[in-house]
Amino acid sequence: MRVDGKPYRTIWLADDGKTVEIIDQTRLPHEFVVVPLNSLADACTAIADMWVRGAPLIGATAAYGMALAMWGDASDQGVKAAYDRLYATRPTAVNLRWALDDLKAVLDPVPVPQRIEAAYARAAEICNEDVEICSSLGEHGAELIRAAWEKKGKPSLEDGGVNVLTHCNAGWLATVDWGTALAPIYKAHDAGIPVHVWVDETRPRNQGASLTAWELGQHGVPNTLIVDNVGGHLMQHGKVDLVITGTDRTTGTGDVCNKIGTYLKALAAHDNDVPFYVGLPSPTIDWTLTDGVQEIPIEERDASEVTVMTGRVADGSVQDVSIIPDGAKAANYAFDVTPRRLVTGLITERGVSEASPEGLTALFPEFAIPE
Amino acid sequence: MRVDGKPYRTIWLADDGKTVEIIDQTRLPHEFVVVPLNSLADACTAIADMWVRGAPLIGATAAYGMALAMWGDASDQGVKAAYDRLYATRPTAVNLRWALDDLKAVLDPVPVPQRIEAAYARAAEICNEDVEICSSLGEHGAELIRAAWEKKGKPSLEDGGVNVLTHCNAGWLATVDWGTALAPIYKAHDAGIPVHVWVDETRPRNQGASLTAWELGQHGVPNTLIVDNVGGHLMQHGKVDLVITGTDRTTGTGDVCNKIGTYLKALAAHDNDVPFYVGLPSPTIDWTLTDGVQEIPIEERDASEVTVMTGRVADGSVQDVSIIPDGAKAANYAFDVTPRRLVTGLITERGVSEASPEGLTALFPEFAIPE
């Protein structure tokens, strides 16, 4: 999507054909900094220090990390060592493992002198595949936004347009391009539909305020930041036409695990007859699970994410501030699960599915769970 | 309640019998500062600059402001001038108006030389009446906490105790003592019931993190700060036994207007069969309203409350930080309305009422709305 009018992906090959470039997302929204990755070590740092985040983008960075490693040591031992080093950066990230396995399988049968070329080619393919999935998901989702807008009588932006509420950041910054939850919004906006986005701040890490508001703003999509407490009130007063969130993991039965607080918005949507959709690239579906609330373990993260905020002070520098009493205790649950009964539909790259085993397996019959 | 082991109210008369002392709540939770009010001007500043906040405490401060004013000019003109100056500090605060009318009605018939004494006496009475209402409300609410604890088999704190979730600050800091939502918690704690409180941060003004966590901690009540997104997840997993919030205004039919985000917690409580109670001193009931969602106007406050956070930086100083992209737009709705169908009960100073016109008028027959 566009930054300052210029189209970007979140990861790309520099003109020298070797260097990989990324955006240091930890500096957003206050600074837009492009960082060159010149080595395996650089790629490891980028993932471990969260310069890149979002499952698809982590996978893409790991793939290019393997390619960068081949310049130093393209032997079987070198492939193995690069795999291990990259895997250790964020061992619980599913896409990281997947991308590394993919690259290793591609490289193993290739003669050593051709491994650099093969690795770059496969990394580029992985990026393009992600863009294709997100773009296709976006096209399907944009039709839902268009339908909601047409149902309202096609109001202009001045007359209210069509209003989407989103939570956290499932935008192009979390993928290679387009995003998941935000892909339908970009597609609708680019197609001339007057879409306005209510952006949940998304405490404690503030991805809505830091990333979603920033990327929508850069691409020119009208948006308004709200604290996480506000969505219910807006829905009670007809100010939200649909909700679209992303997901970290969705069961084969349609239960949606996503950033903490998603469940509360789904409840409010249900209580006010507002459709609640989830942008769901199919690799995020976990076909082994049936009951999300009971089966998905919820990560508890460090309390400092709750107790310390980062922002820009008057002199322009970025600082951390403590916002709680000395000695106070905080808990930090990272995700919650929205039961499928609250989900209107799942927007996938193959179309929009009902949040049910039947709906999902109709779109993805190759994954049908045997009776 | 206790601060550093010593019992405090939020406003009190100093030993000299003239000076009124308050806590500068804008300095919490980082600093506990007692401020003497020596004049009408001081009282006006305390209210206008929000050193004191919370409807009952604003009323009490205004009453003492009238008393302080009498030292300077106790004539009819002096009473009127003090009234006008105090009223202008926060003209939309219902309790401010109420306390000023009360003081004026008390002072008008009193001979000028006795007005200082009469004003101090009435201000003290207003404080004591507030404490009595909150204390009584607390006793009734504590029985609900006790019942929930007994139903669980009286677990010790180590075995889970009884868990109350609260939103915003309806604690002793918002009243003269005890609080409204927190009064039942203090009463239960003081009675030896092992109660633990989940404290919602309450964005955008963070009253949960700044005030509720602080005052519970000072009084020794176990508590854990969470971001506003977490409550639903906790309720899904049986970690909340009851929710108790305060209210800014409740309709005679039982709809509850309270700090933004309260409605989302009520939805989650309802979805998980967790009882949802509201601490409601009867002066907060607006008998003229029947449909809270439609009839109560919701204040929109300055967006800077969303976009700027205040906290303590590494060098110990307190600073403001901007947490959003330059130029991003934010909206700031201050309250929402929880429909009575989601409210299990209203805890008043006369007992616990069903959230319905019948329930409320049974407890307060003197306000029964004629058919």
Interface residues (C-beta under 8 A of the other chain):
Chain A: L28 P29 H30 E201 T202 R203 P204 N206 A209 S210 A213 W214 G217 N223 T224 L225 I226 V227 D228 N229 V230 G231 G232 H233 L234 Q236 H237 K259 I260 G261 Y263 L264 K265 L267 A268 D271 V293 I298 V306 T307 V308 M309 T310 G311 R312 V313 A314 V318 Q319 D320 V321 S322 I323 I324 P325 D326 G327 A328 K329 A330 A331 N332 Y333 F335 D336 V337
Chain B: L28 P29 H30 E201 T202 R203 P204 N206 A209 S210 A213 W214 G217 N223 T224 L225 I226 V227 D228 N229 V230 G231 G232 H233 L234 Q236 H237 K259 I260 G261 Y263 L264 K265 L267 A268 D271 V293 I298 V306 T307 V308 M309 T310 G311 R312 V313 A314 V318 Q319 D320 V321 S322 I323 I324 P325 D326 G327 A328 K329 A330 A331 N332 Y333 F335 D336 V337
